[in-house]
Amino acid sequence: MLDHLWLASAVSRLLGWSYVLCWSASFYPQPWLNWQRKSTVGLAIDFPVLNILGFVSYAVSTAAFLGSPLIRHQYAVRNPVSPESTVRFNDLAFAVHAVLLSCITYSQFWCWGFKTNRTQRISRPIMGIFFGSILAVLAIIITVATKGGDQTKDALGWAWIDVTYALGYVKLVVTFVKYIPQVWINYQRQSTVGWSIHQILLDLSGGVLSLLQLILDSSLQSDWSGITGNPVKFGLGVVSMAFDALFITQHYLLYPGTDKEEHRPLIDTPWREESIE
């Protein structure tokens, strides 16, 4: 029995680092494609902006679960059947790496001298989500600071773990919203040129491996609250895979034949990208 548990734990760790590798690698094809084409035309600027917000939130949330005894205690109180969080160090490693690569991709719109679209700017809905998320987290911080009781004894009321959950839900909302502008741009152009399909294939692989690890970890604890207690990780995998399937459909079925154009340096482009208002 102990041998089986050890093997299952080893498989869980392998799955964890495997999906981190896939998801981390998925951040390289887009900036590499931008560099090859010397252009960011075809990439929605909303995408890296929301990535920065989402992964900063996710990094802080996972760091709190891993590094704060108080947060771990409050999690155990709220999940007595499965008191150990399924957040792992590889989640934090992935989040920090994602923040760095997202900043690099965003900087390519401004600092690299690449061709950009004159009309492209962060859309008003995305700006609203960006600052609205920050204000929502600040409101919860103020609520916990003013209405929270004894944080070591009363974890069922307002507690600091609610702030970490709020940050996690910011990441979940961002993951859903950030793909919509890119789907719309691809539809407007009837093309996926400028949007790397390789990042999508890697992201899909990482999503599958992430869900497999979460299911395995929950089964090892003989309780599925490992999923309900970590809804962000579960939601991230499901939402990401749904959009991955949509992008794969756009690239290979709806707008095929663009692979040869994808890596061509962009000198002049007759079409005009519209921002999403």
N, C-alpha and C positions, 0 to 999 in steps of 0.2 A: 504493500500500500504506500509506504513511504517512497519507494522507488518511483511509483507512478506519479506521486505528487511532485517529486523532484523533477521528473521528466516534463510534466505539464508546466511547471514553473519555468523551466529552461526554454520550452517552446514559446511561452508567453513573452519572455525577454527577447527571444529571437524575432518574434512577430513585431514587437515594439520597435526594436532598432531597424527592422526591415522597412516598416512603414515610415519611420523617420527619414531613412535614407531616400525612399521614393519621394516623399513630400518635400524634403529638402532639395533634392535634385530637380524637382519640378520648378524651382524658382530660377534656374539658370537658363533654360532655353529662350525665355522671352527677352531678357537683356542681351543675350548673345545674338538673337535674331535682330534686335534693334541695332546692335553694333555692326552686324554684317550688312544691313541695308542702309546704315547711317540715317535712320529715320525711325520715328515713333508713330508715323501715320498708320492707322489701322488698329492701334491700341487705344482703348478708352482710358483717359487720364484718371477717371474715377476709380479704376481698378487698383492701381498702386496706392492711391490715397486711402481708400478703405482698408486695404491690406495693412497699412501702417497702423491705423486705428485698431483694427481687429487683433493684430498680433501683439501689439503693446498690451492691450487688455488681457489677452490670453497668457502672455508671459507673466504679468503681475499676478494673475489668478493662480496659475500653476506654481509660481514661486511661493505664494502664500500657503498653499496646501502642502508643499514640500518642506518649507522652512519654518513655519509657525506652529509651535506646539498648541497654541490656543485655537487656531483654526482646525487642527486635527482633532482636538478634544471636542469642539463643537460639532464637527462632522460625526464623530462617534456617538455623541448624545442623540443626534437626529437620526442616525442610522444604526440602532443598537444590534440589529441582526447581522449586519455587515459593517462593522465599525472602521474598517481600513479602507481609505479612499483608493480608487483605481488610478489616480494620477501618478505618473512615473517621471523619473528624471529625464527620460528621453522626450517627454512632452515639453519640458522647459527648454531643453536643448534645441528642439525643433522651433519653438516660438521665437527664441532669441535670434537664431539664424534667419528666420523668416523676416523679422523686423529689418535686419541688415540688408538683405537682398531686396526687399520692397523699397527701402530708401534709395538703393542704387537705381532701381528701375524708374522711380519717380524722378530722380535727378537727371535722367536721360532726356526728359522733356525740356530741361532748362540749361544744363551745364555742359553738355557734351558737343554742342554744335550740330546736332542732328536736325534733319528736316522735320518740322512739326506742322500741324495744321493750324492756320491762323485763327480759326474759329473755335478751336478746341479749348475748353476750360472746364473747371469743375462745375457740374450742374447744380442748380439750386436745391433739388431734392436731396442730393448727396451731401451738400453743405449742411442742410437741415439735420440729416441723420448724424453727421459727424459731430456737430456741436450739441445736438439734442442728446446724444449718447453720453457725452462728457457731463452735461448738466444733470442727467438722470443719475449717474454714478455719484456725483457730488451731493445730490439731494439725499441719497441713501446713506452716504457717509455722515452727513449732518444728522439724519434721523437716528442712526445708531449711536452717535456721540451724545445725543441729547436724551434719547428715550431708552437706550439699552441699559439693562440692569447689571447685575454681577455677571460678567462675561464668563467666568469660570464655573458658575453654578447654573445660571439661567440661559441656556443656549437655545431654548425653544421660542423665545421672544426675539426682538430685534438684537442681532449679534453681528460681529465683524465678518462672520462667514457669509452673511447676506451681501456684503460688499464684494466678496470674491465671486459669489454666484452672479451678481449683477455684471461684473466684468466679463464673466463667462458668457452671459447672455448677449452682451454687446458683440462679442466675437461671433456668436451664432447668428445674430441679425445681420452683421456685416457679411458673413459667409453667404447668406441668402441674397442680399441686395447687390453685392459687388459684381456679380456676373451679369446682372440685367442690362446695364449700359453696353457691355460688350456684345451680348446677344442682339441688342437693337442695332448696333453699328454694323455687325455682320449682316443683318437682315437688310439694312439700308443700302449697303454696298453690294449685296448679293455675292459676297466674297469673304474669305477668312484670311486673306493676305495681310500680313502684319501682326497676326495673332497666332502664336506658336501652338500647333496641335500637340507637340511633344510634351509640353507642360501638362496638357490635359490627360494624356495617356499615363504619365507618371503620377498625376494626382489621383486618377481612378485606381491605379494599383495601390497607392497608399491608403485610400479610403477602404478598400476591401480588407487589407491587412489590419488596419486600425479596428474595424468592426470585429474581425476574427479574434484579435487580442482581447477586446472588451468582453466578448461573449465567453471566451475561455477563462478570463479572470473571474467573471461572475459565477461561472459553473464551479470553479475551484472553491469558492466561498459558499457554495450550495445555496445561494440566494441571489435573485435577479435584481435586488436593490443596488447591486454594483452598477447596473445600467441606469436605474432611476435616480441613484445618488450622484451620477455623473452624466446628466442629460446633455451637457454641452458636447462632450466627446462623441456620444452616440449621434446627436443631431448633426454635428459637423460631417461625420462620415456619410450620412444619408443624403443631406442637402448637396454636398460636394459631388457625390456620385450621380445625382439626378442631373445637375448642370453639366457634368462631364459627358453624360450620355447625349445631352442636347447639343453640345459643341461638336462631338464626334459626328452626330447626324448632320449638322451644318457643313462640316468640313468634307466628309466623304460622300454624303448623299445629296444634300440640297445644293451645295456650291462646289462640285468636284472640279478637278483639273487646275487647281490653283497652286499645287505644290511646286511647279517649276518657276512660278513667279515669286514664291515666298522669299527665297534667298537672294533675289536679284537686287543690287544696289538701286535705291530709288533716287532718280535724278529729278524727274518732274512728274507730277500726277495730275491728270485733268479733272478727276472727280473731287468733290468737296464733302468732307465729313460734317455732319450736323451734330451739335451738342444736344444732349437730352435735357429738355427743360421740364 
